[in-house]
């Protein structure tokens, strides 16, 4: 799967987390801890996906430096 195919959904996921934080700031929901946990996941996972996509691109550009498991 190309890295671009991972970056778009991760970006949308990141925007969803930002929207959730904005929603939490405007209105205080009853399940505040649950909403904060979901926001943390929505903000942290895209960063992992972006990093993995960068690593995949570097490996595709220079396959000679890849480990045997990546070949």
Secondary structure, DSSP 8 states (H G I E B T S, - for coil): --HHHHHHHHHHHHHHHHHHHHHHHHS--S-HHHHHHHHHHHHHHHHHHHHHHHHHHHHHH-GGGS-GGG-
